[in-house]
Amino acid sequence: MAGDVPSFGDPTRYLPELAEFVAIPSVSRESDPGAMRAAARWLAGQLSFADGRLIPTDGNPVVTGEWHGAPGAPTVLVYGHYDVQPTGELAEWRTPPFELTIEDGRAYGRGATDDKGPILVVLKTAQAYLRQFGALPLNVRFLFEGEEEIGSPNLPAFLRRHAGQFAADLVISADGAQWRASEPSVSVASKGLIALDIRVTGASRDLHSGRYGGTVQNPVHTLARLLAGLHTSDGRVAVPGFYQGVAELSAPQRAELAAISFDDAAYAAELGVPALFGEPGYSTLERLWLRPTLEVNGIEGGGRYTVIPHVATAHVTGRLVPGQRPAAVLEAIRAHLSGAAAPGVRVEVTAEPGGAAAYTIDPGHPAITAARTALAAVYPGQQVILARIGGTLPAAALFEEVLGAKTLFFSFSTADEMLHAPNEYIRVRRLGEGMRAWAHLWRLLGGQLA
């Protein structure tokens, strides 16, 4: 088997199994226990070659397995998640979200690219190795969780309880999209995450806006002012202390990103916006990859009827970079909002559990070298870019803390495939490309990590 990788054939042959997986509505934020367990059992069945099984947590079960048939070879831990985001507005979906639909080389469905398709890539890679060669080129452990989309709240306690079971030389994440479908990339960093809810409460009930208008503070007005005050008019975060610990970009960092082809006008056109906007003094790519952000994700209060609502709420998230401490950023935001509160209302700021620090891996790490070589074998003649992930993978920092192992992001999702949005899809060709790349990666790591 040395030097060989399995063949995988036409990637469309794997679509029926992906359709089975996507059909299970494993939305962790809605947490239907039956759907979550069904998705976990489906995964465990696919891991029969590795004694796949479910292990309970205080939330959704973890699916795990291990194959230890390569004495003397290194051990990797493969990570992914079987939970998905809510569908959002069903009217915005062109196809049913939980029915895999194939159109023009794309497979549409919730979870198709985040993270069910990329997980299927790993499973089929392992199964092909075993079917064609009878063995894998290294030892592999698997950990698939069901709560990544809600910040992995139960993963830390679970991993600490079972740390010995998941010891590995390297973690490889099937989650974490590549930069663009037009050029291969390996990500060397992901941003951290904080999430909080802001609740502004006024009167004890909704009030008739004619009978009471002009006599009490309107919670929606207050919330709008508080949210607007999170940023300056030019896009910089206005919260004192938010940027504490954030290093200024170095000349080499800026030169590295400037060398990557990026068209602001094309990016704006793709998003359907008349112009781009963000923190001044930085390029769009610098803001995406290297600068922290704070975004308002949702606002609720009142409706299309003539009342002064007694409650208004907002959900806010921040994406953090190295040097920022999630707890400190949350306290800075809380202090800023409390200091700007208006008389006549109460302002409560509640942090969501599961915040995560930013994560980085040295571009010279042997796993990055192996990943770039594997991608070069699948995409000959193309430069393999070192990218950064604007999103967050909470498990990466956790694996380093608990297992002492670095995480390599090796997903074949791409950032434009409508992750978290209606009409999520994965390019069908990426399934086959991903399997070939994972096969090369495992073969290379079997020698480089030994």
Secondary structure, 3 states (H helix, E strand, C coil): CCCCCCCCCCHHHHHHHHHHHHCCCCECCCCCHHHHHHHHHHHHHHCHHHCCEEECCCCCCEEEEEECCCCCCCEEEEEEECCECCCCCHHHCCCCCCCCEEECCEEECCCHHHHHHHHHHHHHHHHHHHHHHCCCCCEEEEEEECCHHHCCCCHHHHHHHCHHHHCCCEEEECCCCECECCECEEEEEECEEEEEEEEEECCCCCEEHHHHCCCCCCHHHHHHHHHHCCECCCCCECCCCCCCCCCCCCHHHHHHHHCCCCCHHHHHHHHCCCCCCCCCCCCHHHHHHHCCEEEEEEEECCCCCCEECCEEEEEEEEEECCCCCHHHHHHHHHHHHHHCCCCCCEEEEEECCCCECCEECCCCCHHHHHHHHHHHHHCCCCCCEEEEECCCCHHHHHHHHHHCCCEEECCCCECCCCCCCCCCEEEHHHHHHHHHHHHHHHHHHHHHCC
